[in-house]
Amino acid sequence: MIRKKFVAGNWKMNKDVRESLELIAGIRATLAVPPMNADVAVCPPYTSLESASKALAGSTIALGAQDMSRNDDGAYTGEVSGRMLVAIGCRYVILGHSERRQYFLESDELVNAKAKKALVAGLGPIVCVGETLAEREGGLTESRVASQIRGSLAGLSNAQLEGSIIAYEPVWAIGTGKTATPAQADAVHRHIRGLLATQFDQKTAEKIKILYGGSVNAENAAELFSMPDIDGGLIGGASLKPETFHKICVAAG
């Protein structure tokens, strides 16, 4: 099955409102002719989302958030709900990023609860999974990823899964300059697709976009994206530079 590629820029905790608008202007200028075979999204920090939504109006670039609450509303100081994100123009939300799992101790159960709320709100969850260096060296990559897939997607219907995106991000390759080889990355993507076929069904699994995240750059993007089960990328630091992000998007589409 031919799946349209998808590239999402995760800006993490970078760029205030002014800097976000400058970055969006640069991205819009370099992507004036959007890639034909790839969808593109950017995920600024919360404080820039509303301004970013207005700045992206009329473009083909979608807006995403970096996290959301498992709750709809109420006494949850500091939290932001899916409904709030939709109201300012978000179409996607990153969930279970390794930094959320590592620094904020987010569990598969919590990621699962957030994913369900995102789907009900009308957001496309980008659900992240991946192993640490110790787990890879210990031969635990497949079992760790399997556990995260089962837990993070538990109870979703086939239709809900089709509204979701998976991102495989080996923790040891995020922001380190290290990158899984295309063959290594594709092997895990293939494993994930097999897990989805078992947990859901083969037809649904073949439809799901599985992104690679882990030090993707302008030099390695084309080779990574050429692999049969890699459907694009969740891009970190390289998404903060318009020219580099443009090259990655072009490599996808």
N, C-alpha and C positions, 0 to 999 in steps of 0.2 A: 504493500500500500504506500502511495506517495503522500507524505505528510508535509504540509507547508512549514517551513522553518520559522523559528521564533527566537528573537534576541531581546533580552530584558537587561537594562542597566540598573544595577543595585548601587545607589550612591552611598549607602551606609550613613554614618553620622558625619557627612560632609556637606558643605554649601549652605550658607544662610539664604534668605530670600533673594537678595540682590545677586549673589553669586549663582543661584539656581537659574534665575532668569537669563543671566549671561550665558550659562552653559546651554540652556534650551535654545537660545538664539543661535549659538554656534552649531548645535546639533541640527536644527531646522535648516540652517544654511548649507551644511554639508550633505544633508539628506533631502535636498530640494527635489531630487528625483528619487523617490523611495524604491527600495529593492522590490522586484516584481514577485519574487517567490519567498519572501520572508516578512513576517509581522514584527513590529518593533514597539517596545515599551520602555519607559523610564520610571524609576522608583525613587523619588527624592525623599528627604526626611519629612516628617509630619508638618513642620512649620512652613514648608514651601509648597505643600500640595495644592492649596487653593490657587495660589499665584501661578503655579505650574500648569494647572488645568486651563486657566485663561490663556496662558502663553502658548499652549499646544492647540488651541481651538483652530479648526480649519486644516490641521495637519493629519497625517495618517499615523502619527505616533500616539500610542495609548499611554495612559497614566496608571501607575500602580503604587501601592503603599508597601512598607517594609514589614508590617506586622499589624495585628488587630486583636481586640478582646474576644474572649469566648462568650461575653455577655452582650445583651442587646442595649441595655441602658441601666442606670441606677447608681448606687453609691460605690463606685469603683474608681476612686481618685487616680487620675493619670492615665486612664484607659481610653481607647478610642474604638467605637463599634464599627461593624461593617456598614451599617446604615449610614453612619456619618461619612464614611469614605465614599460610598456611592453618591451621596448628596453633593460632593464637591467634584465628581467626575471620575473617580477611580474605577477601573475595570478589572484590575488584578490586585492581589496581595500576596507577598512572600510570607510563607509560614514555615516554621521549624528550621530556619537557617542555622547552620552549625554554631554561629556566634550566639544565637538565642539559646540553643541547647546547652552550650558550654558555660556562658557567663550568667545566664538567667535560669539555668537548670530546667528548661522546658522539656517535658516528657512527651512521648508519643501520644499519650492520652490527651494532653492539653492541645497538641497540634491537631489531633483528630477533632476535638470539640470546636476549635477555631475554624477548621476546614468546613465543617458542617454549617456553621454560622455564616461563613463567607458565601457559600453556595446559596443559602436561603436569601441572603441579602442581594444576590445578583453579581457577586464578585467571582472571578476565576482564581482559585487558590493555586499558587506555585509552591508545591510541597517539597521541601528539601530533605534529602537523605544522604548519608555518606559516612565513611569510616575514618578513624584516626590512623596515624602512622603505626602505632603499636598494634592496632587491630589488623592492618594490612600485613605487617611483618609477621604477625602471628597466624596468618592464614584465615582470618576471621571476616574478611571483607563480605563474602556472600551471606554469611549468617547474620552479620550486623545489619546489612542493608535489608535483608528479608524481614528481620524483626521490626525495623522502622517502617517498612512498607505495610506490613500487616497491621501494626498499631496505629499508624497515622491515617490509614484509609479504612479502618474498621467501620462497618455499618453503612458505607456509601453504596448507593445503587449504581447500576451500570451507567445510567444517564448522568448521575452526579460525577462519576469518574470521568466521563467524556467532557465535562465542563471544567476539569482540573488539568494541571500540568505538573509533571514531576521534574525535579532538578537533582541530578546526582552531582554532589560536590565532595570529593575526597578532602577531608579536613586538612590533611597534610599538604595539600596543594593550594590552599586558599591564601592568597597574599604572600606566599613564600617564594614565588618565582618558579617553584617546582610544578610540573604538569604531568599528569598521567599521559603515557604515550597514547596516540589514537587507538591503538589496538587494545591497550589496557582499559581505556575509558569505554570503548565500544563493547567490550566483554561484559562489563558491569551493566551497561545499558541493556544489553541483550538479556542478562540475568533478570533485571528489573521487569522487562517486558514479559518474560516467562512467569515471573511471580504474579503479575497482573492477570495473565491468562488463567492462572490457577485460582486466584482470589475472586476473579470476575469471569471473563471468558475470552477466548482467543480473538474474536472479532473486535471486542471493545479494546483489548490490549493493543491491537494493531493501530488503533486510531489515536492513541495517547501520545502527546509530545513529551519526550524525555530530553531535557536540556543537560548540558555539561557545564559545571561551574568549578573553576580551579585554575587561576592564572591564565585565562584565555587572553591572547593578545593578537595584534595585527599579523604577526608572523606565523602563529600556529593555528589560527582560526579555520582557514580553508581546509587544512588536512583533517582537523577534528570534525568539522561539519560534513566532510565527505563520507564519513563512516555511516553504514546503513542504519544504525539504531540511534545515532546522535542527531537530534532534531533542532539544534540551535544551542544557545548559551545563556547562562545567567552570569553577567559580566560585572565584576567589581571595579577595581581601580582603573581599568582601561576605559570604563564608561564615563570617566570624569574628563576625558580629553576628546573633544568633538572629532578631530581627524582620525584618532585611533578607533573610536567607536564606529565611525563611518566605515572604516576599512573592514571591521568585523562584521557589520551589517551587510556590506557588499559581498563578503565571503559566504554569508549565509544564503543570499538570494540573488 
